[in-house]
Structures are given as C-alpha cells and as structure tokens.
Amino acid sequence: MLEEAPVQAAATADPAAEDAENAAAGTRADRILRGLRRAALSPCTWIVLVAFLVYWIFAYNQYMQEISQIGACDLGIFYQATAGWAFHLYPYVPIKGYAQIGDHFSPIYILLAPAIWIHNSPATLIFAQAALLCLSGIPVYIAIRRVWGMPAASLMLVAYLFSIGMQGSINFPVHEVMFSAPLIAWGIERGLAGRWTWACILIGATAFVKEDMGMLIVMFAVWLAINRKWRHAAIMVVWGLGMFVLTVDVIIPHFNPGGFTYANDYVSTLHANTFFGEIKAVVEHPHNTLRLMFGGQEKAQLWEHVLLPVAFLCLASPISMMALPSLVTSTLSGRAGHTEWQWNLYYEMPLMPILFIAAADGTVRIIRWIRAIAKWNEAKGLDWLGHRLVPATAGVLAALFALHVTWGVTKTEAIGIWMNQPGAYTAKNHQVQNVTEALAYIPSGVEVRATNDLVVELAARDTTTLVGSKVEKGPWAAIDMANPGCPVTPPFVPGYLKTLQQQGFEIVDQQGPIVILHQV
C-alpha cells in the first residue's frame, strides 16, 4: 500500500495545474532561447569576444615569457591574497608579511576563490581580469545603444575596449579594477534604466573593491539626489562615508603592522596627515588645490587622455561627477614616482565606464538644451534638431572620434606594439629555459625567498617571499642576478648573496643569471 501512494497521488493531481506548469517551463525555455539568439546576433557579443581573445593572448604571452611586470608587484601579491581566501579564508600575503586588507581593502577577491580551486595558478587571475574587464563593455554598450542606437553603440564599445584604462590594466596585471569597472558600468546602466535599487546595490558593492570607492559612492548619491531619489541618496551617503572612514582609519591601520594609512601620500602636497585634515585643506585653499590638480605637463596629459576620447561631452552629464574622487585624489597625491599621475596605467580603468556612458548622456542633454533655446527664441532654422535621427547621428560622429583617438594611443602602447611586432614581447634567448630549469631544483611545499620576477613562478607551489621586502624568509633562495626587479636593483644582489652565504646558504644550482641557494 505504501508503494502505491505516489502513483495514486499522481493520478489525482490537477491536470490543469500540470499543464500550466509545463507551459510556464516552456515559456522560460523559450525566453532563454530567444535571449541566446539575440546575444548571438548582437554585435556587442562578438566585439567583446574578440577583445577578450586579443587581451588574453597578449596577457598570457607576457605571463609565459616572464616579462618584467609579471612579478610579485602586483600579480604575486593578489594571487597570494586570493589563494589565502580560497584555502584559509584569510588573505595573508607572505610577500608583504601581513593580510592584504592591511594594504588595500579588497575583500572582493574572495569571489575568485572557486576559480583558484579549479586551477591554482596566478594565470587564473590574469584570465579573470581579461574576462571581467571585457565583460564590463556589455552594460556600456546597452546604455549607449538606448541613447544613440546600435551603430554608434557598437563603435563606442570598440573605443571603450581599447581605451587607455583598459590597455593599461591588461598591460599590468593584476589589479582590483577588474571588479570596479563592471560594477560601476552595470550600476550606471541600471540607474539609467530606472532600476535604482539595483543600481545602489551594484555601486554600493564597490566599497569591497578598494578603500577609495567610498567617495565614488557619495558622488553617486549626488546623482541620485539630482534624480529625486532621496531615500536611495541618503542611504548611499551614509554607506559611502561610513565605509570610507571604516576602511582607511580602522581596518587598514589595524591589519598593517606599521599602522599605515594612505593619508600619508598627501602630507607633502596638502600638509595634513589625516583625511579629514586634507579635505579641510582642499576646501580652505582652492587655489592650491587647482594648482595641484592641473599644474605640470604630466597632469595635463592625464586630463587630456581621460577626457579627449569622449570629446569632453561627458562634462555635460552629472554622471561624470562619479569620476571626480579618483581624478582629484590621484592629482593631489604626493607619492614618490608620481605613478598615480600616469595616464597609461590601471588607475584610470574605473573612470572609463563613467566617462563613456556620461558622454552619451551628455550629448542628449546638449541637444535638449539647444532645442529648448531654439524654441525659446523661436528659431525656425533649427527645426531639424527635433528630428529623432539627430542623437543617433551625433552618436556616430562622437564614436568615430573616440575610435580615432583611442587607436592613435593604441599604436604607441604595449598592445599596439605587440600587434605590429609580436617579437617585442618575447623573452631573451634561453631566459624562460633558465628560469624553468633553475626553479625545478627547488622542491614543492617549502619556504623560498625570491626576486620579483621569480616569485610568480614559485607562488602556487611554495610559500614565497620577496627579496628586499625585509620580511623574506626560508631556507631556499632564488635570485635573478641580472634583472631582480622591484624593490631592488642589480647592484644590490652581490651584497645580498654574500649576506646569505654568511647565514649558511650555499649555491646549489645556477642557470645563466638565475642562482639557487639552500641553507645548510
């Protein structure tokens, strides 16, 4: 009798309900198929796919050829942090000697833990960055298509995917911008679509990408207020300011052995050592602030390369306010080396979706203002402005201009050079072979101190620390005498080798300039 119960229950089920359930399932399947069909026919899909393939091949080639920037700073650091999340739920970084959230507050790397479980390698992070950055082009395309139409959106997408921020990020893997760009792009797109709650969730999530995203969230709240979303704006202000203060004044100093805060970067320029003191200095001394932001050739180049591709059209849109915190903090920084002022690094990547979408929104606003002025003045000669093709035509022209500018930059940057001269990013004779054969001498599961360019090769199998970091440790050492890289130079190496030998290390293998030592 017990075995017959399921059959009996099935026999007495409501046929109409079953038919409705099957119909709903069929409808869902149909919607999925239609969505896949539209995606396959969309130019966005193929543009993003081609860009990803180009960037992945370029980045993976750099990784395999052991080009100089593929080292402990920053690929090794972020790999160790992600592996820490994956296997210990704590982002300890042996290279630094403390948790990664004591350097930059980027717990979002925990999202890549499953990828590390599948393939435990620094190359996994390179793949993830190329994929996430290229996928950020999808919401940019959708937002621009809604305003300008498919042709202009397609052209603008190509320009976006080859923008300076994108190329700088791919050329210097890996960094947290891989998360901020798609979150910002989708957040703005959802806002323009009227889905404000989802927009707030996406933009709010950038607080877990990096500590400075809190101020971007505040500027997003200003955009919300302009659109009369008062409750959303109030929540975002509290969240953005709260997370900013919490991360820069509490979390980072707590997890950093030296109690370091990034406020120190502005002491030489704003003459204050706290963020609140620096904000006060900015407000009380506007002339000094403007001089710091726009003075000098390097900063002029930064503003030019950021704004010129979108023909300054972004300035007509309140969306562009979200770019201000990053531009202001980078140009006010007094960090040695002025790396934050450079226009061809990864710092500008979070700005790209903001400025490209703002350019489309700004163009529409400009046309609307001209229409209003023409109507107010009863200028009959400007009746053509009311035609629905005007925004689309303006969009195509703006997109062609953006393509022209970005392609001109591409030819002089790493991607363009690599496309024209593939051999330009190939290791010197026997370099890869020397590294592979030398590092094979070191067993797995041991502690190794290594120079910058050798850290990544060892990181997935050994506990690796960085020579010159003052926290290096372990009975094994791997030294590149010719090109040790950050933070030391070749003249540092002979003295360091002598120090190791005094500590009982002996040279056990050497392949070209690669020296392996073991402590007896």
Buried (B, 14 or more C-beta within 10 A) or exposed (E): EEEEEEEEEEEEEEEEEEEEEEEEEEEEEEEEEEEEEEEEEBBBBEBBEEBBEBBBEBBBBBBEBBBEBBBBBBBBBBBBBBBBBBEEEEBBBBBBBBBBBBBBBBBBBBBBBEBBEEEBBBBBBBBBBBBBBBBBBBBBBBBBBBBBBBBBBBBBBBBBBBBBBBBBBBBBBBBBBBBBBBBBBBBBBBBBBEBBEBBBBBBBBBBBBBBBBBBBBBBBBBBBBEBEBEEBBEBBBEBBBEBBBBBBBEBBBEBBEEEBBBBEBBBEBBEBEBBEBBEEBBEEBEEBBEEBBEEBEEBEBBBEBBBBBBBEBBBBBBBBBBBBBBBBBBBBBBBEEEEBBBBBBBBBBBBBBBBBBBBBBBBBBBBEEBBEEBEEEEEEEBEEBEEEEBBBBBBBBBBBBBBEBBEEBBEEBBBBBBEEEEEEBBBEEEBBEBBEBBBEBBEEEBBBBBBBBBBBBBBBBBBBBBBBBEBBEBBBBBBBBBBBBBBBEEEBBEEBBEEBEEEEBEBBBBBBBBBBBBEE
